[in-house]
Amino acid sequence: MCILVFPSFSKKPQFNPRFLATGCNFRALAQHFMRGETTVGKIIAETTEAIWECLQPTYLPVPSLELWKNIAARFFSIQLFACADADGCFITVYIGDLGRNSDAGVFRLSRLGRWLEIGGMNIPQSELLPYDNEGPNFSSYFCGDEAFPLKSYLLRPYPQKTLNDQKRIFNYRLSRGRKSVECAFGMMVSKFRVFETPIACSESTVISIVKCACALHNYIRKTEGKLYESQNMNKQDEINIPQHLAQHQQAVHNLSTANSVREYLSNYFLRPEVSLPWQWKYTVEQNI
């Protein structure tokens, strides 16, 4: 008896991910398969670990320089890195920290955070932003929410209490990039209902289950999912910057600090050639 069966990975796997898909407890599974609860627990632990080891090298590998460039190129016309790509596939995952710890603390102590701090992870070199041939070379960066620290490689929104129209537009554009990873988690939870209830397993088994689900999520997205297709903005959709915003644009050429990087982008998003026609409607017009 096996809850998840992979006869051969050379072909499309045939399996019944009952535990991941339904989130039912061990007692229900034991009664369904007429096996002991301990046996069911061991099968889940061993099978999820085996799936992770088999799928991870292909469907959740260590990101390469070319992979980062391909991800960035698919987010409209700006350099943008997150832990998920435009198709909702995970690029990096860090699993195992305690839930009570803050996001900023977990990120700082994670392998990803340490690698980024020392310039690792095969992140591409700084280069000019699209339509910004006279500007400084701009480094690639990750998008985070308010819980993360502000770094030159990790940008967070402006605080709500200091917002003006220019900062609102920056926050809106940043959230558009961050939503890819939010959607990825949402899609995984909708597929694997085990995450909708407490998982009654040991810590090591829970980690194995989460890793397995991440790899399976990427496998399903890449074999059965619909790929994202970038769409160019029509010229007829372009609009001019509101006058009061155009007057307040300031040139920023020194990108030595995280604040200056964020300030440069907030000006950059106001340019007609890179602005989105609807960004004024969802940010500026709503606050008039």
Secondary structure, 3 states (H helix, E strand, C coil): CCCCCCCCCCCCCCCCCHHHHHCCCHHHHHHHHCCCHHHHHHHHHHHHHHHHHHHHHHHCCCCCHHHHHHHHHCCCCCCCECCECCCCCECCCCCCCCCCCCHHHHHHHCHHHHHHHCCCCCCCCCECCCCCCCCCCECCCEECCCCCCCECCEECCCCHHHCCHHHHHHHHHHHHHHHHHHHHHHHHHHHCHHHHCCCCCCHHHHHHHHHHHHHHHHHHHHHHCCCCCCCCCCHHHCCCCCHHHHCCCCCCCCCCCHHHHHHHHHHHCCCCCCCCCCHHHHHHHHHC
